[in-house]
């Protein structure tokens, strides 16, 4: 009769072989990706935007989700594939959905091997920990990069609005202002404006192009700008004056947000101290009395206690961070 360890090892071996084949294939394909890197990045932006043209979407799916046809078909049938693709584009990381999933699986597999074989933990304890850490650590990194890029777009947008206002006063159309702003401004807003300009040139309606811009940036300030442009398009008025006033409001909002962050810095520091205090105490005990904590690393119950403690600490840290992050 096949025992549970044999089944677990067989599953791990299968996943390792699949991951190795996928990694080698992607490495082979990446050797010739220099000629198509710029095109691929542009296609990823359009794919994440969710363009409504069916033929364009078919082409973008084949290019975007995976370079491997079989995996591409599987990802195309997965409902959340394009949501993951949009998340990667919002983060500004040049990564396809298949490679992102491969990173998650590889990290989960390595953590499981470390916990199961190196630390001799039970498989029903090490497997959930490895899966959670392997899948959520890359996700947390991507979310952090997305937030960082959205903040960069928000910081650049007031200057971009002033530039667009000057362009409109000079007699240029809105699309030409976007094109010039994409040349004069720095990334990431330059890339986003260039993509929007190209969508307009391809015949996408301005409402759809601006909606795609909002989805790619995930910035509140960008949504305010898009709402103002669409309202002005429907009701008429001086768009240049609207942009100047909107940029002034955004700068005032940014100043208020910085003041709130200063006031909340004490609570964040307290959270960091509370997170680091157990590790400091554990380190002091290891120095003063090395055998006091040995039971935590010599028994399976000790590893479970450590895992539960880490989980509770992370949960408390997340709750504190949500308490001190205010919306303005």
Legacy VTK file of the C-alpha trace (Angstrom):
# vtk DataFile Version 3.0
C-alpha trace
ASCII
DATASET POLYDATA
POINTS 328 float
0.000 0.000 0.000
1.328 3.399 -0.979
1.901 5.594 2.036
1.278 9.322 2.236
4.960 10.261 2.009
5.261 8.497 -1.344
2.240 10.386 -2.698
3.597 13.722 -1.485
7.038 13.076 -2.969
5.473 12.011 -6.284
3.412 15.188 -6.456
6.451 17.314 -5.637
8.529 15.565 -8.295
5.818 16.110 -10.911
5.536 19.814 -10.088
9.313 20.192 -10.132
9.578 18.587 -13.581
6.763 20.751 -14.974
8.336 23.877 -13.488
11.775 22.955 -14.867
10.383 22.362 -18.381
8.474 25.645 -18.295
11.529 27.513 -17.003
13.834 26.087 -19.667
11.337 26.866 -22.403
10.901 30.436 -21.216
14.691 30.801 -21.048
14.953 29.588 -24.636
12.266 31.995 -25.797
13.835 34.889 -23.922
17.035 34.529 -25.977
15.172 35.929 -29.016
12.912 38.370 -27.208
15.046 41.462 -27.840
13.474 42.195 -31.213
9.926 41.956 -29.877
10.362 43.390 -26.378
8.911 46.828 -27.158
6.036 45.363 -29.144
5.289 42.852 -26.423
5.195 45.538 -23.759
2.781 47.598 -25.827
0.579 44.583 -26.436
0.524 43.834 -22.723
-0.720 47.353 -22.049
-3.541 46.909 -24.556
-4.374 43.464 -23.212
-4.632 44.759 -19.656
-6.822 47.618 -20.857
-9.521 45.205 -21.969
-10.022 46.475 -25.539
-13.413 45.481 -26.899
-12.313 44.512 -30.399
-12.543 40.699 -30.537
-9.805 40.185 -33.129
-7.419 42.421 -31.187
-8.233 40.616 -27.968
-7.577 37.260 -29.633
-4.170 38.421 -30.774
-3.329 39.924 -27.401
-4.316 36.817 -25.480
-1.979 34.708 -27.633
0.864 37.109 -27.016
0.227 38.058 -23.436
-0.722 35.193 -21.198
2.037 32.748 -22.117
4.528 31.995 -24.871
3.671 28.291 -24.568
0.562 27.482 -26.671
-0.812 24.817 -24.320
-0.408 26.992 -21.236
-1.787 29.974 -23.148
-4.997 28.067 -23.918
-5.343 26.997 -20.309
-4.839 30.543 -19.047
-7.282 31.921 -21.616
-9.964 29.648 -20.175
-9.173 30.812 -16.639
-11.554 33.678 -15.720
-9.030 35.662 -13.675
-6.173 35.558 -16.181
-6.756 39.049 -17.530
-7.298 40.410 -14.029
-3.860 39.069 -13.130
-2.505 40.537 -16.358
-3.974 43.933 -15.467
-2.429 43.722 -12.007
1.010 43.043 -13.505
0.667 45.960 -15.924
-0.410 48.264 -13.106
2.720 47.295 -11.176
4.971 48.244 -14.106
6.822 44.913 -13.915
7.636 43.334 -17.272
6.189 39.924 -16.433
3.653 37.687 -18.136
0.908 35.804 -16.328
2.536 32.418 -16.939
5.868 33.539 -15.494
4.128 35.077 -12.493
2.329 31.794 -11.783
5.590 29.888 -12.307
7.312 32.076 -9.718
4.514 31.381 -7.240
4.645 27.628 -7.803
8.435 27.501 -7.630
8.542 29.494 -4.403
5.842 27.326 -2.833
7.726 24.171 -3.862
11.044 25.410 -2.460
9.438 26.412 0.833
7.746 23.031 1.129
11.005 21.186 0.506
12.727 23.361 3.100
10.050 22.853 5.744
9.399 19.157 5.053
12.907 17.816 4.538
15.257 20.344 6.133
13.163 21.220 9.214
11.376 17.841 9.421
7.875 19.283 9.769
4.729 17.262 9.112
3.524 17.533 5.521
0.048 18.662 6.560
1.688 21.573 8.413
4.412 22.491 5.938
2.217 22.235 2.841
-0.346 24.943 3.838
2.435 27.242 5.056
4.396 26.786 1.811
1.324 27.345 -0.366
0.239 30.479 1.493
3.729 31.970 1.555
4.553 30.931 -2.014
1.418 32.432 -3.501
0.983 35.505 -1.312
4.581 36.741 -1.085
4.787 37.451 -4.862
1.254 38.844 -4.724
2.209 41.203 -1.906
5.294 42.312 -3.842
3.199 43.047 -6.947
0.607 44.936 -4.883
3.382 47.006 -3.318
4.800 47.856 -6.730
1.300 48.725 -7.972
0.765 51.103 -5.064
4.194 52.642 -5.605
3.514 53.192 -9.301
0.060 54.643 -8.614
1.623 57.114 -6.181
4.203 58.061 -8.804
1.428 58.710 -11.335
-0.489 60.791 -8.781
2.606 62.886 -8.026
3.285 63.524 -11.717
-0.286 64.249 -12.720
-0.549 67.912 -11.548
2.446 68.889 -13.685
1.026 66.868 -16.574
-2.338 68.663 -16.270
-0.607 72.046 -16.357
1.250 70.924 -19.482
-1.994 69.771 -21.120
-3.662 73.077 -20.221
-0.858 75.047 -21.889
-1.093 72.789 -24.936
-4.848 73.355 -25.205
-4.427 77.130 -24.883
-1.899 76.956 -27.725
-4.632 75.502 -29.963
-3.598 71.853 -29.952
-6.248 69.114 -29.697
-6.475 66.956 -26.589
-4.861 63.923 -28.248
-1.893 65.990 -29.439
-1.440 67.268 -25.898
-1.298 63.682 -24.648
1.334 62.867 -27.257
3.523 65.837 -26.332
3.114 65.143 -22.629
4.258 61.556 -23.191
7.425 62.941 -24.781
8.172 65.642 -22.224
7.156 63.838 -19.016
8.949 60.975 -17.292
7.721 57.449 -16.666
5.308 56.087 -15.591
2.854 58.755 -16.738
4.654 59.211 -20.050
4.115 55.552 -20.944
0.445 55.690 -19.965
-0.247 58.829 -21.995
1.577 57.328 -24.991
-0.559 54.181 -24.776
-3.745 56.266 -24.572
-2.673 58.337 -27.582
-2.032 55.170 -29.593
-5.438 53.777 -28.641
-7.068 56.980 -29.878
-5.128 56.668 -33.136
-6.354 53.086 -33.511
-9.929 54.342 -33.427
-10.848 53.603 -29.815
-13.477 55.996 -28.454
-12.145 58.587 -26.061
-14.398 57.282 -23.273
-12.990 53.765 -23.668
-9.391 54.970 -24.006
-9.641 57.016 -20.816
-11.320 54.112 -19.022
-8.392 51.896 -20.045
-6.019 54.564 -18.732
-7.816 54.503 -15.378
-7.600 50.699 -15.194
-3.880 50.634 -15.997
-2.885 53.255 -13.426
-5.296 52.535 -10.518
-4.766 56.120 -9.333
-7.504 58.160 -7.672
-6.116 61.385 -9.111
-6.194 59.890 -12.594
-9.859 59.001 -12.106
-10.601 62.605 -11.117
-8.864 63.824 -14.262
-10.746 61.376 -16.483
-14.084 62.291 -14.891
-13.408 65.987 -15.468
-12.515 65.391 -19.139
-15.637 63.297 -19.784
-17.913 65.826 -18.043
-16.397 68.671 -20.047
-16.856 66.661 -23.241
-20.557 66.237 -22.473
-21.329 69.722 -21.166
-18.725 71.891 -22.864
-16.571 74.584 -21.291
-12.947 75.608 -20.993
-11.029 72.366 -20.525
-7.726 74.175 -19.973
-9.177 76.121 -17.045
-10.655 72.912 -15.600
-7.250 71.227 -15.747
-5.513 74.139 -14.015
-8.039 74.099 -11.186
-7.868 70.340 -10.925
-4.072 70.409 -10.666
-4.342 72.984 -7.850
-6.821 70.740 -5.985
-4.530 67.731 -6.448
-1.552 69.610 -5.029
-3.600 70.709 -2.005
-4.789 67.120 -1.515
-1.210 65.884 -1.686
-0.124 68.383 0.989
-2.984 67.287 3.247
-2.080 63.641 2.761
1.535 64.306 3.714
0.404 66.064 6.896
-1.774 63.080 7.818
1.139 60.723 7.244
3.268 62.783 9.609
0.588 62.609 12.295
0.193 58.837 11.794
3.936 58.166 11.861
3.882 57.586 15.643
1.322 54.773 15.331
3.287 53.183 12.507
6.455 53.342 14.594
4.607 51.663 17.470
3.480 48.897 15.118
7.048 48.338 13.944
8.290 48.196 17.543
5.609 45.665 18.465
6.555 43.539 15.455
10.248 43.605 16.267
9.995 43.194 20.037
9.403 39.382 20.040
12.459 38.846 17.852
14.596 41.055 20.105
13.423 39.192 23.212
14.031 35.818 21.530
17.528 36.911 20.524
18.298 38.052 24.066
17.083 34.736 25.494
19.252 32.806 23.039
22.271 34.755 24.209
21.538 34.655 27.948
20.002 31.172 28.158
20.547 29.194 24.925
18.543 26.160 26.012
15.437 28.044 27.073
13.869 28.173 23.597
15.292 24.901 22.291
11.918 23.160 22.666
10.478 25.404 19.945
12.917 24.108 17.315
13.266 20.519 18.478
9.609 19.436 18.430
6.841 19.578 15.874
4.552 21.296 18.378
7.158 24.033 18.757
7.140 24.695 15.007
3.364 24.886 15.084
3.513 27.418 17.930
6.006 29.518 15.963
3.788 29.387 12.877
0.691 30.440 14.815
2.595 33.271 16.484
3.898 34.565 13.180
0.415 34.394 11.685
-1.082 36.363 14.586
1.702 38.950 14.418
1.209 39.476 10.697
-2.556 39.754 11.189
-2.122 42.373 13.907
0.370 44.316 11.786
-2.042 44.384 8.841
-4.866 45.599 11.098
-2.709 48.399 12.499
-1.629 49.449 9.006
-5.249 49.667 7.920
-6.072 51.744 10.983
-3.432 54.389 10.196
-3.956 54.589 6.424
-6.499 57.347 5.902
-8.200 58.316 2.671
-8.225 61.981 1.702
LINES 1 329
328 0 1 2 3 4 5 6 7 8 9 10 11 12 13 14 15 16 17 18 19 20 21 22 23 24 25 26 27 28 29 30 31 32 33 34 35 36 37 38 39 40 41 42 43 44 45 46 47 48 49 50 51 52 53 54 55 56 57 58 59 60 61 62 63 64 65 66 67 68 69 70 71 72 73 74 75 76 77 78 79 80 81 82 83 84 85 86 87 88 89 90 91 92 93 94 95 96 97 98 99 100 101 102 103 104 105 106 107 108 109 110 111 112 113 114 115 116 117 118 119 120 121 122 123 124 125 126 127 128 129 130 131 132 133 134 135 136 137 138 139 140 141 142 143 144 145 146 147 148 149 150 151 152 153 154 155 156 157 158 159 160 161 162 163 164 165 166 167 168 169 170 171 172 173 174 175 176 177 178 179 180 181 182 183 184 185 186 187 188 189 190 191 192 193 194 195 196 197 198 199 200 201 202 203 204 205 206 207 208 209 210 211 212 213 214 215 216 217 218 219 220 221 222 223 224 225 226 227 228 229 230 231 232 233 234 235 236 237 238 239 240 241 242 243 244 245 246 247 248 249 250 251 252 253 254 255 256 257 258 259 260 261 262 263 264 265 266 267 268 269 270 271 272 273 274 275 276 277 278 279 280 281 282 283 284 285 286 287 288 289 290 291 292 293 294 295 296 297 298 299 300 301 302 303 304 305 306 307 308 309 310 311 312 313 314 315 316 317 318 319 320 321 322 323 324 325 326 327
